Amino acid sequence: MAQRSVEIVIGRLVTDESFRTAFLSDPVTTLTRVVESGYDLTSLEISALKATDRSVWARTAEQIDLRLQKDSLGGVPNERVWGHVLRGAK
């Protein structure tokens, strides 16, 4: 098993909204691109990732500190992540 690659994919699923959205809409293409970019995932690992309850990724992402989340709004500050800054809170 390529445990490190699995850890990276899971990490991206819970911290990278764009990656998570792509995976949820088309897991086969998303994971194919991961493998094509040089990460070693076995067919068993790919099957396990695809079989995992889809809601797990979003639920887990909601529990991660927002400062660890990758903003996917193309340069526009994300209110969910940066609201305290945008509103002038200290």
PyMOL Python script that loads the backbone (N, CA, C, O; Angstrom):
from pymol import cmd

cmd.read_pdbstr("""\
ATOM      1  N   MET A   1       0.839  -1.184   0.000  1.00  0.00           N
ATOM      2  CA  MET A   1       0.000   0.000   0.000  1.00  0.00           C
ATOM      3  C   MET A   1       0.883   1.247   0.000  1.00  0.00           C
ATOM      4  O   MET A   1       1.955   1.271   0.604  1.00  0.00           O
ATOM      5  N   ALA A   2       0.419   2.248  -0.672  1.00  0.00           N
ATOM      6  CA  ALA A   2       1.145   3.518  -0.744  1.00  0.00           C
ATOM      7  C   ALA A   2       0.563   4.466   0.296  1.00  0.00           C
ATOM      8  O   ALA A   2      -0.114   5.439  -0.039  1.00  0.00           O
ATOM      9  N   GLN A   3       0.835   4.171   1.552  1.00  0.00           N
ATOM     10  CA  GLN A   3       0.197   4.896   2.646  1.00  0.00           C
ATOM     11  C   GLN A   3       0.395   6.402   2.552  1.00  0.00           C
ATOM     12  O   GLN A   3      -0.533   7.164   2.823  1.00  0.00           O
ATOM     13  N   ARG A   4       1.573   6.834   2.179  1.00  0.00           N
ATOM     14  CA  ARG A   4       1.841   8.276   2.095  1.00  0.00           C
ATOM     15  C   ARG A   4       0.925   8.936   1.078  1.00  0.00           C
ATOM     16  O   ARG A   4       0.401  10.021   1.328  1.00  0.00           O
ATOM     17  N   SER A   5       0.729   8.299  -0.054  1.00  0.00           N
ATOM     18  CA  SER A   5      -0.157   8.862  -1.086  1.00  0.00           C
ATOM     19  C   SER A   5      -1.598   8.916  -0.602  1.00  0.00           C
ATOM     20  O   SER A   5      -2.311   9.879  -0.881  1.00  0.00           O
ATOM     21  N   VAL A   6      -2.026   7.897   0.113  1.00  0.00           N
ATOM     22  CA  VAL A   6      -3.382   7.891   0.677  1.00  0.00           C
ATOM     23  C   VAL A   6      -3.537   9.048   1.666  1.00  0.00           C
ATOM     24  O   VAL A   6      -4.553   9.743   1.666  1.00  0.00           O
ATOM     25  N   GLU A   7      -2.527   9.246   2.501  1.00  0.00           N
ATOM     26  CA  GLU A   7      -2.572  10.339   3.469  1.00  0.00           C
ATOM     27  C   GLU A   7      -2.659  11.695   2.767  1.00  0.00           C
ATOM     28  O   GLU A   7      -3.384  12.584   3.214  1.00  0.00           O
ATOM     29  N   ILE A   8      -1.935  11.848   1.688  1.00  0.00           N
ATOM     30  CA  ILE A   8      -1.962  13.108   0.932  1.00  0.00           C
ATOM     31  C   ILE A   8      -3.340  13.335   0.330  1.00  0.00           C
ATOM     32  O   ILE A   8      -3.875  14.442   0.406  1.00  0.00           O
ATOM     33  N   VAL A   9      -3.918  12.302  -0.266  1.00  0.00           N
ATOM     34  CA  VAL A   9      -5.252  12.443  -0.867  1.00  0.00           C
ATOM     35  C   VAL A   9      -6.280  12.779   0.202  1.00  0.00           C
ATOM     36  O   VAL A   9      -7.105  13.672   0.007  1.00  0.00           O
ATOM     37  N   ILE A  10      -6.242  12.085   1.315  1.00  0.00           N
ATOM     38  CA  ILE A  10      -7.195  12.364   2.390  1.00  0.00           C
ATOM     39  C   ILE A  10      -6.999  13.782   2.914  1.00  0.00           C
ATOM     40  O   ILE A  10      -7.968  14.495   3.174  1.00  0.00           O
ATOM     41  N   GLY A  11      -5.761  14.178   3.065  1.00  0.00           N
ATOM     42  CA  GLY A  11      -5.480  15.543   3.499  1.00  0.00           C
ATOM     43  C   GLY A  11      -6.067  16.574   2.553  1.00  0.00           C
ATOM     44  O   GLY A  11      -6.657  17.562   2.990  1.00  0.00           O
ATOM     45  N   ARG A  12      -5.907  16.347   1.266  1.00  0.00           N
ATOM     46  CA  ARG A  12      -6.468  17.281   0.286  1.00  0.00           C
ATOM     47  C   ARG A  12      -7.991  17.249   0.307  1.00  0.00           C
ATOM     48  O   ARG A  12      -8.635  18.284   0.135  1.00  0.00           O
ATOM     49  N   LEU A  13      -8.571  16.073   0.516  1.00  0.00           N
ATOM     50  CA  LEU A  13     -10.027  15.986   0.560  1.00  0.00           C
ATOM     51  C   LEU A  13     -10.622  16.810   1.694  1.00  0.00           C
ATOM     52  O   LEU A  13     -11.731  17.329   1.568  1.00  0.00           O
ATOM     53  N   VAL A  14      -9.906  16.934   2.783  1.00  0.00           N
ATOM     54  CA  VAL A  14     -10.462  17.671   3.921  1.00  0.00           C
ATOM     55  C   VAL A  14      -9.965  19.104   4.027  1.00  0.00           C
ATOM     56  O   VAL A  14     -10.501  19.873   4.826  1.00  0.00           O
ATOM     57  N   THR A  15      -8.950  19.494   3.240  1.00  0.00           N
ATOM     58  CA  THR A  15      -8.447  20.862   3.340  1.00  0.00           C
ATOM     59  C   THR A  15      -8.538  21.657   2.049  1.00  0.00           C
ATOM     60  O   THR A  15      -8.312  22.867   2.059  1.00  0.00           O
ATOM     61  N   ASP A  16      -8.862  21.008   0.943  1.00  0.00           N
ATOM     62  CA  ASP A  16      -8.874  21.681  -0.360  1.00  0.00           C
ATOM     63  C   ASP A  16     -10.271  21.549  -0.980  1.00  0.00           C
ATOM     64  O   ASP A  16     -10.625  20.513  -1.544  1.00  0.00           O
ATOM     65  N   GLU A  17     -11.040  22.611  -0.859  1.00  0.00           N
ATOM     66  CA  GLU A  17     -12.434  22.576  -1.314  1.00  0.00           C
ATOM     67  C   GLU A  17     -12.562  22.263  -2.803  1.00  0.00           C
ATOM     68  O   GLU A  17     -13.458  21.517  -3.200  1.00  0.00           O
ATOM     69  N   SER A  18     -11.693  22.813  -3.617  1.00  0.00           N
ATOM     70  CA  SER A  18     -11.751  22.550  -5.058  1.00  0.00           C
ATOM     71  C   SER A  18     -11.488  21.080  -5.357  1.00  0.00           C
ATOM     72  O   SER A  18     -12.184  20.469  -6.168  1.00  0.00           O
ATOM     73  N   PHE A  19     -10.489  20.523  -4.703  1.00  0.00           N
ATOM     74  CA  PHE A  19     -10.168  19.106  -4.890  1.00  0.00           C
ATOM     75  C   PHE A  19     -11.327  18.242  -4.419  1.00  0.00           C
ATOM     76  O   PHE A  19     -11.714  17.293  -5.100  1.00  0.00           O
ATOM     77  N   ARG A  20     -11.886  18.569  -3.247  1.00  0.00           N
ATOM     78  CA  ARG A  20     -13.013  17.809  -2.699  1.00  0.00           C
ATOM     79  C   ARG A  20     -14.207  17.864  -3.644  1.00  0.00           C
ATOM     80  O   ARG A  20     -14.851  16.842  -3.882  1.00  0.00           O
ATOM     81  N   THR A  21     -14.512  19.037  -4.184  1.00  0.00           N
ATOM     82  CA  THR A  21     -15.629  19.189  -5.114  1.00  0.00           C
ATOM     83  C   THR A  21     -15.403  18.357  -6.369  1.00  0.00           C
ATOM     84  O   THR A  21     -16.316  17.685  -6.849  1.00  0.00           O
ATOM     85  N   ALA A  22     -14.183  18.404  -6.897  1.00  0.00           N
ATOM     86  CA  ALA A  22     -13.860  17.609  -8.091  1.00  0.00           C
ATOM     87  C   ALA A  22     -14.006  16.119  -7.805  1.00  0.00           C
ATOM     88  O   ALA A  22     -14.568  15.377  -8.611  1.00  0.00           O
ATOM     89  N   PHE A  23     -13.495  15.686  -6.652  1.00  0.00           N
ATOM     90  CA  PHE A  23     -13.590  14.283  -6.272  1.00  0.00           C
ATOM     91  C   PHE A  23     -15.041  13.845  -6.117  1.00  0.00           C
ATOM     92  O   PHE A  23     -15.419  12.773  -6.588  1.00  0.00           O
ATOM     93  N   LEU A  24     -15.848  14.661  -5.468  1.00  0.00           N
ATOM     94  CA  LEU A  24     -17.241  14.284  -5.240  1.00  0.00           C
ATOM     95  C   LEU A  24     -18.043  14.235  -6.533  1.00  0.00           C
ATOM     96  O   LEU A  24     -18.981  13.447  -6.654  1.00  0.00           O
ATOM     97  N   SER A  25     -17.680  15.071  -7.499  1.00  0.00           N
ATOM     98  CA  SER A  25     -18.429  15.048  -8.763  1.00  0.00           C
ATOM     99  C   SER A  25     -17.904  13.985  -9.721  1.00  0.00           C
ATOM    100  O   SER A  25     -18.664  13.476 -10.545  1.00  0.00           O
ATOM    101  N   ASP A  26     -16.604  13.635  -9.630  1.00  0.00           N
ATOM    102  CA  ASP A  26     -16.038  12.642 -10.534  1.00  0.00           C
ATOM    103  C   ASP A  26     -14.798  12.008  -9.892  1.00  0.00           C
ATOM    104  O   ASP A  26     -13.669  12.368 -10.224  1.00  0.00           O
ATOM    105  N   PRO A  27     -15.016  11.068  -8.976  1.00  0.00           N
ATOM    106  CA  PRO A  27     -13.886  10.489  -8.260  1.00  0.00           C
ATOM    107  C   PRO A  27     -12.894   9.753  -9.160  1.00  0.00           C
ATOM    108  O   PRO A  27     -11.689   9.787  -8.909  1.00  0.00           O
ATOM    109  N   VAL A  28     -13.383   9.096 -10.191  1.00  0.00           N
ATOM    110  CA  VAL A  28     -12.488   8.341 -11.070  1.00  0.00           C
ATOM    111  C   VAL A  28     -11.501   9.273 -11.769  1.00  0.00           C
ATOM    112  O   VAL A  28     -10.296   9.023 -11.753  1.00  0.00           O
ATOM    113  N   THR A  29     -11.997  10.334 -12.374  1.00  0.00           N
ATOM    114  CA  THR A  29     -11.121  11.278 -13.062  1.00  0.00           C
ATOM    115  C   THR A  29     -10.176  11.959 -12.088  1.00  0.00           C
ATOM    116  O   THR A  29      -8.992  12.125 -12.383  1.00  0.00           O
ATOM    117  N   THR A  30     -10.685  12.353 -10.937  1.00  0.00           N
ATOM    118  CA  THR A  30      -9.855  13.040  -9.945  1.00  0.00           C
ATOM    119  C   THR A  30      -8.719  12.145  -9.473  1.00  0.00           C
ATOM    120  O   THR A  30      -7.570  12.583  -9.408  1.00  0.00           O
ATOM    121  N   LEU A  31      -9.026  10.906  -9.146  1.00  0.00           N
ATOM    122  CA  LEU A  31      -7.984   9.998  -8.670  1.00  0.00           C
ATOM    123  C   LEU A  31      -7.041   9.588  -9.796  1.00  0.00           C
ATOM    124  O   LEU A  31      -5.858   9.350  -9.553  1.00  0.00           O
ATOM    125  N   THR A  32      -7.544   9.503 -11.013  1.00  0.00           N
ATOM    126  CA  THR A  32      -6.680   9.227 -12.163  1.00  0.00           C
ATOM    127  C   THR A  32      -5.654  10.340 -12.317  1.00  0.00           C
ATOM    128  O   THR A  32      -4.478  10.076 -12.570  1.00  0.00           O
ATOM    129  N   ARG A  33      -6.095  11.572 -12.166  1.00  0.00           N
ATOM    130  CA  ARG A  33      -5.172  12.712 -12.251  1.00  0.00           C
ATOM    131  C   ARG A  33      -4.146  12.687 -11.129  1.00  0.00           C
ATOM    132  O   ARG A  33      -2.988  13.050 -11.336  1.00  0.00           O
ATOM    133  N   VAL A  34      -4.564  12.263  -9.944  1.00  0.00           N
ATOM    134  CA  VAL A  34      -3.629  12.150  -8.820  1.00  0.00           C
ATOM    135  C   VAL A  34      -2.532  11.149  -9.174  1.00  0.00           C
ATOM    136  O   VAL A  34      -1.348  11.424  -8.980  1.00  0.00           O
ATOM    137  N   VAL A  35      -2.927   9.996  -9.691  1.00  0.00           N
ATOM    138  CA  VAL A  35      -1.952   8.965 -10.069  1.00  0.00           C
ATOM    139  C   VAL A  35      -1.069   9.463 -11.212  1.00  0.00           C
ATOM    140  O   VAL A  35       0.144   9.254 -11.198  1.00  0.00           O
ATOM    141  N   GLU A  36      -1.672  10.118 -12.193  1.00  0.00           N
ATOM    142  CA  GLU A  36      -0.903  10.637 -13.327  1.00  0.00           C
ATOM    143  C   GLU A  36       0.098  11.709 -12.895  1.00  0.00           C
ATOM    144  O   GLU A  36       1.108  11.920 -13.567  1.00  0.00           O
ATOM    145  N   SER A  37      -0.176  12.382 -11.783  1.00  0.00           N
ATOM    146  CA  SER A  37       0.745  13.413 -11.311  1.00  0.00           C
ATOM    147  C   SER A  37       1.869  12.827 -10.456  1.00  0.00           C
ATOM    148  O   SER A  37       2.687  13.567  -9.910  1.00  0.00           O
ATOM    149  N   GLY A  38       1.908  11.505 -10.342  1.00  0.00           N
ATOM    150  CA  GLY A  38       3.041  10.859  -9.688  1.00  0.00           C
ATOM    151  C   GLY A  38       2.774  10.211  -8.345  1.00  0.00           C
ATOM    152  O   GLY A  38       3.696   9.668  -7.736  1.00  0.00           O
ATOM    153  N   TYR A  39       1.548  10.250  -7.867  1.00  0.00           N
ATOM    154  CA  TYR A  39       1.252   9.614  -6.590  1.00  0.00           C
ATOM    155  C   TYR A  39       0.906   8.153  -6.826  1.00  0.00           C
ATOM    156  O   TYR A  39       0.233   7.807  -7.797  1.00  0.00           O
ATOM    157  N   ASP A  40       1.371   7.314  -5.931  1.00  0.00           N
ATOM    158  CA  ASP A  40       1.200   5.877  -6.053  1.00  0.00           C
ATOM    159  C   ASP A  40      -0.027   5.437  -5.267  1.00  0.00           C
ATOM    160  O   ASP A  40       0.003   5.361  -4.039  1.00  0.00           O
ATOM    161  N   LEU A  41      -1.097   5.151  -5.979  1.00  0.00           N
ATOM    162  CA  LEU A  41      -2.306   4.600  -5.360  1.00  0.00           C
ATOM    163  C   LEU A  41      -2.625   3.271  -6.025  1.00  0.00           C
ATOM    164  O   LEU A  41      -2.650   3.171  -7.252  1.00  0.00           O
ATOM    165  N   THR A  42      -2.867   2.266  -5.223  1.00  0.00           N
ATOM    166  CA  THR A  42      -3.242   0.970  -5.770  1.00  0.00           C
ATOM    167  C   THR A  42      -4.731   0.987  -6.136  1.00  0.00           C
ATOM    168  O   THR A  42      -5.480   1.871  -5.722  1.00  0.00           O
ATOM    169  N   SER A  43      -5.130  -0.002  -6.913  1.00  0.00           N
ATOM    170  CA  SER A  43      -6.560  -0.097  -7.260  1.00  0.00           C
ATOM    171  C   SER A  43      -7.401  -0.323  -6.001  1.00  0.00           C
ATOM    172  O   SER A  43      -8.534   0.151  -5.923  1.00  0.00           O
ATOM    173  N   LEU A  44      -6.866  -1.030  -5.035  1.00  0.00           N
ATOM    174  CA  LEU A  44      -7.565  -1.253  -3.761  1.00  0.00           C
ATOM    175  C   LEU A  44      -7.777   0.063  -3.026  1.00  0.00           C
ATOM    176  O   LEU A  44      -8.863   0.312  -2.503  1.00  0.00           O
ATOM    177  N   GLU A  45      -6.750   0.905  -2.981  1.00  0.00           N
ATOM    178  CA  GLU A  45      -6.859   2.202  -2.314  1.00  0.00           C
ATOM    179  C   GLU A  45      -7.841   3.115  -3.041  1.00  0.00           C
ATOM    180  O   GLU A  45      -8.628   3.818  -2.407  1.00  0.00           O
ATOM    181  N   ILE A  46      -7.792   3.103  -4.356  1.00  0.00           N
ATOM    182  CA  ILE A  46      -8.731   3.908  -5.144  1.00  0.00           C
ATOM    183  C   ILE A  46     -10.155   3.455  -4.871  1.00  0.00           C
ATOM    184  O   ILE A  46     -11.049   4.280  -4.680  1.00  0.00           O
ATOM    185  N   SER A  47     -10.366   2.149  -4.853  1.00  0.00           N
ATOM    186  CA  SER A  47     -11.706   1.612  -4.555  1.00  0.00           C
ATOM    187  C   SER A  47     -12.166   2.007  -3.160  1.00  0.00           C
ATOM    188  O   SER A  47     -13.328   2.356  -2.956  1.00  0.00           O
ATOM    189  N   ALA A  48     -11.247   1.950  -2.200  1.00  0.00           N
ATOM    190  CA  ALA A  48     -11.602   2.309  -0.821  1.00  0.00           C
ATOM    191  C   ALA A  48     -11.948   3.788  -0.701  1.00  0.00           C
ATOM    192  O   ALA A  48     -12.899   4.148  -0.007  1.00  0.00           O
ATOM    193  N   LEU A  49     -11.190   4.641  -1.366  1.00  0.00           N
ATOM    194  CA  LEU A  49     -11.496   6.076  -1.340  1.00  0.00           C
ATOM    195  C   LEU A  49     -12.855   6.347  -1.964  1.00  0.00           C
ATOM    196  O   LEU A  49     -13.640   7.131  -1.431  1.00  0.00           O
ATOM    197  N   LYS A  50     -13.136   5.705  -3.084  1.00  0.00           N
ATOM    198  CA  LYS A  50     -14.426   5.892  -3.758  1.00  0.00           C
ATOM    199  C   LYS A  50     -15.576   5.339  -2.921  1.00  0.00           C
ATOM    200  O   LYS A  50     -16.685   5.871  -2.972  1.00  0.00           O
ATOM    201  N   ALA A  51     -15.327   4.276  -2.151  1.00  0.00           N
ATOM    202  CA  ALA A  51     -16.384   3.625  -1.364  1.00  0.00           C
ATOM    203  C   ALA A  51     -16.675   4.338  -0.048  1.00  0.00           C
ATOM    204  O   ALA A  51     -17.710   4.097   0.573  1.00  0.00           O
ATOM    205  N   THR A  52     -15.773   5.207   0.376  1.00  0.00           N
ATOM    206  CA  THR A  52     -15.978   5.924   1.643  1.00  0.00           C
ATOM    207  C   THR A  52     -17.199   6.832   1.524  1.00  0.00           C
ATOM    208  O   THR A  52     -17.398   7.500   0.510  1.00  0.00           O
ATOM    209  N   ASP A  53     -17.999   6.842   2.561  1.00  0.00           N
ATOM    210  CA  ASP A  53     -19.189   7.695   2.592  1.00  0.00           C
ATOM    211  C   ASP A  53     -18.806   9.115   2.180  1.00  0.00           C
ATOM    212  O   ASP A  53     -17.959   9.742   2.816  1.00  0.00           O
ATOM    213  N   ARG A  54     -19.424   9.613   1.127  1.00  0.00           N
ATOM    214  CA  ARG A  54     -19.085  10.922   0.556  1.00  0.00           C
ATOM    215  C   ARG A  54     -19.205  12.059   1.569  1.00  0.00           C
ATOM    216  O   ARG A  54     -18.460  13.036   1.489  1.00  0.00           O
ATOM    217  N   SER A  55     -20.118  11.946   2.504  1.00  0.00           N
ATOM    218  CA  SER A  55     -20.324  13.032   3.465  1.00  0.00           C
ATOM    219  C   SER A  55     -19.176  13.148   4.464  1.00  0.00           C
ATOM    220  O   SER A  55     -19.027  14.184   5.113  1.00  0.00           O
ATOM    221  N   VAL A  56     -18.366  12.104   4.595  1.00  0.00           N
ATOM    222  CA  VAL A  56     -17.241  12.126   5.528  1.00  0.00           C
ATOM    223  C   VAL A  56     -16.301  13.285   5.219  1.00  0.00           C
ATOM    224  O   VAL A  56     -15.824  13.953   6.136  1.00  0.00           O
ATOM    225  N   TRP A  57     -16.032  13.529   3.953  1.00  0.00           N
ATOM    226  CA  TRP A  57     -15.041  14.545   3.579  1.00  0.00           C
ATOM    227  C   TRP A  57     -15.499  15.947   3.980  1.00  0.00           C
ATOM    228  O   TRP A  57     -14.719  16.708   4.554  1.00  0.00           O
ATOM    229  N   ALA A  58     -16.737  16.294   3.688  1.00  0.00           N
ATOM    230  CA  ALA A  58     -17.238  17.627   4.054  1.00  0.00           C
ATOM    231  C   ALA A  58     -17.382  17.761   5.567  1.00  0.00           C
ATOM    232  O   ALA A  58     -17.046  18.802   6.133  1.00  0.00           O
ATOM    233  N   ARG A  59     -17.877  16.722   6.220  1.00  0.00           N
ATOM    234  CA  ARG A  59     -18.024  16.774   7.682  1.00  0.00           C
ATOM    235  C   ARG A  59     -16.672  16.946   8.361  1.00  0.00           C
ATOM    236  O   ARG A  59     -16.547  17.713   9.315  1.00  0.00           O
ATOM    237  N   THR A  60     -15.678  16.245   7.881  1.00  0.00           N
ATOM    238  CA  THR A  60     -14.338  16.357   8.453  1.00  0.00           C
ATOM    239  C   THR A  60     -13.768  17.741   8.184  1.00  0.00           C
ATOM    240  O   THR A  60     -13.165  18.352   9.066  1.00  0.00           O
ATOM    241  N   ALA A  61     -13.960  18.234   6.963  1.00  0.00           N
ATOM    242  CA  ALA A  61     -13.458  19.567   6.606  1.00  0.00           C
ATOM    243  C   ALA A  61     -14.042  20.630   7.528  1.00  0.00           C
ATOM    244  O   ALA A  61     -13.354  21.584   7.890  1.00  0.00           O
ATOM    245  N   GLU A  62     -15.295  20.473   7.906  1.00  0.00           N
ATOM    246  CA  GLU A  62     -15.940  21.445   8.790  1.00  0.00           C
ATOM    247  C   GLU A  62     -15.316  21.460  10.184  1.00  0.00           C
ATOM    248  O   GLU A  62     -15.425  22.456  10.899  1.00  0.00           O
ATOM    249  N   GLN A  63     -14.670  20.376  10.571  1.00  0.00           N
ATOM    250  CA  GLN A  63     -14.067  20.271  11.899  1.00  0.00           C
ATOM    251  C   GLN A  63     -12.620  20.764  11.936  1.00  0.00           C
ATOM    252  O   GLN A  63     -12.054  20.960  13.012  1.00  0.00           O
ATOM    253  N   ILE A  64     -12.030  20.961  10.772  1.00  0.00           N
ATOM    254  CA  ILE A  64     -10.629  21.402  10.679  1.00  0.00           C
ATOM    255  C   ILE A  64     -10.592  22.923  10.840  1.00  0.00           C
ATOM    256  O   ILE A  64     -11.436  23.627  10.285  1.00  0.00           O
ATOM    257  N   ASP A  65      -9.636  23.419  11.581  1.00  0.00           N
ATOM    258  CA  ASP A  65      -9.476  24.864  11.748  1.00  0.00           C
ATOM    259  C   ASP A  65      -9.443  25.532  10.375  1.00  0.00           C
ATOM    260  O   ASP A  65      -8.727  25.087   9.478  1.00  0.00           O
ATOM    261  N   LEU A  66     -10.212  26.590  10.219  1.00  0.00           N
ATOM    262  CA  LEU A  66     -10.359  27.246   8.927  1.00  0.00           C
ATOM    263  C   LEU A  66      -9.044  27.785   8.368  1.00  0.00           C
ATOM    264  O   LEU A  66      -8.903  27.948   7.156  1.00  0.00           O
ATOM    265  N   ARG A  67      -8.106  28.056   9.229  1.00  0.00           N
ATOM    266  CA  ARG A  67      -6.813  28.547   8.747  1.00  0.00           C
ATOM    267  C   ARG A  67      -6.046  27.482   7.990  1.00  0.00           C
ATOM    268  O   ARG A  67      -5.082  27.793   7.290  1.00  0.00           O
ATOM    269  N   LEU A  68      -6.461  26.224   8.121  1.00  0.00           N
ATOM    270  CA  LEU A  68      -5.815  25.129   7.410  1.00  0.00           C
ATOM    271  C   LEU A  68      -6.531  24.791   6.102  1.00  0.00           C
ATOM    272  O   LEU A  68      -6.082  23.926   5.349  1.00  0.00           O
ATOM    273  N   GLN A  69      -7.631  25.466   5.838  1.00  0.00           N
ATOM    274  CA  GLN A  69      -8.405  25.218   4.629  1.00  0.00           C
ATOM    275  C   GLN A  69      -7.863  26.039   3.472  1.00  0.00           C
ATOM    276  O   GLN A  69      -7.517  27.208   3.639  1.00  0.00           O
ATOM    277  N   LYS A  70      -7.791  25.426   2.307  1.00  0.00           N
ATOM    278  CA  LYS A  70      -7.375  26.137   1.111  1.00  0.00           C
ATOM    279  C   LYS A  70      -8.585  26.879   0.552  1.00  0.00           C
ATOM    280  O   LYS A  70      -9.639  26.284   0.332  1.00  0.00           O
ATOM    281  N   ASP A  71      -8.428  28.169   0.326  1.00  0.00           N
ATOM    282  CA  ASP A  71      -9.498  28.997  -0.220  1.00  0.00           C
ATOM    283  C   ASP A  71      -9.655  28.691  -1.707  1.00  0.00           C
ATOM    284  O   ASP A  71      -8.668  28.671  -2.443  1.00  0.00           O
ATOM    285  N   SER A  72     -10.860  28.459  -2.143  1.00  0.00           N
ATOM    286  CA  SER A  72     -11.078  28.105  -3.554  1.00  0.00           C
ATOM    287  C   SER A  72     -11.865  29.168  -4.299  1.00  0.00           C
ATOM    288  O   SER A  72     -12.480  28.870  -5.323  1.00  0.00           O
ATOM    289  N   LEU A  73     -11.862  30.401  -3.809  1.00  0.00           N
ATOM    290  CA  LEU A  73     -12.676  31.434  -4.439  1.00  0.00           C
ATOM    291  C   LEU A  73     -11.894  32.289  -5.429  1.00  0.00           C
ATOM    292  O   LEU A  73     -12.338  33.381  -5.783  1.00  0.00           O
ATOM    293  N   GLY A  74     -10.756  31.817  -5.872  1.00  0.00           N
ATOM    294  CA  GLY A  74     -10.006  32.530  -6.896  1.00  0.00           C
ATOM    295  C   GLY A  74      -9.527  33.904  -6.489  1.00  0.00           C
ATOM    296  O   GLY A  74      -9.619  34.851  -7.269  1.00  0.00           O
ATOM    297  N   GLY A  75      -9.021  34.022  -5.289  1.00  0.00           N
ATOM    298  CA  GLY A  75      -8.444  35.287  -4.859  1.00  0.00           C
ATOM    299  C   GLY A  75      -9.399  36.183  -4.092  1.00  0.00           C
ATOM    300  O   GLY A  75      -8.958  37.173  -3.507  1.00  0.00           O
ATOM    301  N   VAL A  76     -10.675  35.880  -4.073  1.00  0.00           N
ATOM    302  CA  VAL A  76     -11.638  36.662  -3.311  1.00  0.00           C
ATOM    303  C   VAL A  76     -11.628  36.125  -1.886  1.00  0.00           C
ATOM    304  O   VAL A  76     -11.797  34.923  -1.685  1.00  0.00           O
ATOM    305  N   PRO A  77     -11.436  36.987  -0.895  1.00  0.00           N
ATOM    306  CA  PRO A  77     -11.390  36.490   0.485  1.00  0.00           C
ATOM    307  C   PRO A  77     -12.654  35.704   0.830  1.00  0.00           C
ATOM    308  O   PRO A  77     -13.769  36.147   0.552  1.00  0.00           O
ATOM    309  N   ASN A  78     -12.471  34.569   1.421  1.00  0.00           N
ATOM    310  CA  ASN A  78     -13.562  33.697   1.809  1.00  0.00           C
ATOM    311  C   ASN A  78     -14.100  34.163   3.161  1.00  0.00           C
ATOM    312  O   ASN A  78     -13.375  34.136   4.156  1.00  0.00           O
ATOM    313  N   GLU A  79     -15.350  34.586   3.206  1.00  0.00           N
ATOM    314  CA  GLU A  79     -15.969  35.071   4.443  1.00  0.00           C
ATOM    315  C   GLU A  79     -15.886  34.021   5.541  1.00  0.00           C
ATOM    316  O   GLU A  79     -15.653  34.358   6.702  1.00  0.00           O
ATOM    317  N   ARG A  80     -16.075  32.747   5.189  1.00  0.00           N
ATOM    318  CA  ARG A  80     -16.036  31.683   6.187  1.00  0.00           C
ATOM    319  C   ARG A  80     -14.656  31.602   6.830  1.00  0.00           C
ATOM    320  O   ARG A  80     -14.544  31.382   8.036  1.00  0.00           O
ATOM    321  N   VAL A  81     -13.606  31.779   6.030  1.00  0.00           N
ATOM    322  CA  VAL A  81     -12.250  31.657   6.534  1.00  0.00           C
ATOM    323  C   VAL A  81     -11.739  32.966   7.118  1.00  0.00           C
ATOM    324  O   VAL A  81     -11.114  32.969   8.179  1.00  0.00           O
ATOM    325  N   TRP A  82     -12.000  34.081   6.434  1.00  0.00           N
ATOM    326  CA  TRP A  82     -11.401  35.359   6.787  1.00  0.00           C
ATOM    327  C   TRP A  82     -12.407  36.366   7.341  1.00  0.00           C
ATOM    328  O   TRP A  82     -12.089  37.553   7.423  1.00  0.00           O
ATOM    329  N   GLY A  83     -13.596  35.937   7.721  1.00  0.00           N
ATOM    330  CA  GLY A  83     -14.626  36.846   8.198  1.00  0.00           C
ATOM    331  C   GLY A  83     -14.181  37.724   9.333  1.00  0.00           C
ATOM    332  O   GLY A  83     -14.494  38.915   9.353  1.00  0.00           O
ATOM    333  N   HIS A  84     -13.451  37.164  10.289  1.00  0.00           N
ATOM    334  CA  HIS A  84     -12.967  37.958  11.430  1.00  0.00           C
ATOM    335  C   HIS A  84     -12.041  39.083  10.975  1.00  0.00           C
ATOM    336  O   HIS A  84     -12.054  40.168  11.557  1.00  0.00           O
ATOM    337  N   VAL A  85     -11.244  38.836   9.947  1.00  0.00           N
ATOM    338  CA  VAL A  85     -10.338  39.854   9.415  1.00  0.00           C
ATOM    339  C   VAL A  85     -11.123  40.888   8.625  1.00  0.00           C
ATOM    340  O   VAL A  85     -10.910  42.092   8.771  1.00  0.00           O
ATOM    341  N   LEU A  86     -12.042  40.400   7.778  1.00  0.00           N
ATOM    342  CA  LEU A  86     -12.826  41.292   6.942  1.00  0.00           C
ATOM    343  C   LEU A  86     -13.705  42.223   7.776  1.00  0.00           C
ATOM    344  O   LEU A  86     -13.971  43.359   7.384  1.00  0.00           O
ATOM    345  N   ARG A  87     -14.147  41.730   8.926  1.00  0.00           N
ATOM    346  CA  ARG A  87     -15.007  42.549   9.803  1.00  0.00           C
ATOM    347  C   ARG A  87     -14.202  43.373  10.806  1.00  0.00           C
ATOM    348  O   ARG A  87     -14.780  44.103  11.612  1.00  0.00           O
ATOM    349  N   GLY A  88     -12.883  43.262  10.763  1.00  0.00           N
ATOM    350  CA  GLY A  88     -12.027  44.058  11.629  1.00  0.00           C
ATOM    351  C   GLY A  88     -11.876  43.507  13.035  1.00  0.00           C
ATOM    352  O   GLY A  88     -11.413  44.216  13.929  1.00  0.00           O
ATOM    353  N   ALA A  89     -12.262  42.243  13.246  1.00  0.00           N
ATOM    354  CA  ALA A  89     -12.105  41.662  14.578  1.00  0.00           C
ATOM    355  C   ALA A  89     -10.643  41.398  14.879  1.00  0.00           C
ATOM    356  O   ALA A  89      -9.850  41.137  13.975  1.00  0.00           O
ATOM    357  N   LYS A  90     -10.296  41.466  16.138  1.00  0.00           N
ATOM    358  CA  LYS A  90      -8.901  41.201  16.535  1.00  0.00           C
ATOM    359  C   LYS A  90      -8.794  39.915  17.269  1.00  0.00           C
ATOM    360  O   LYS A  90      -7.700  39.528  17.680  1.00  0.00           O
TER     361      LYS A  90
END
""", "prot")
cmd.dss("prot")
cmd.show_as("cartoon", "prot")
cmd.util.cbc("prot")
cmd.orient("prot")
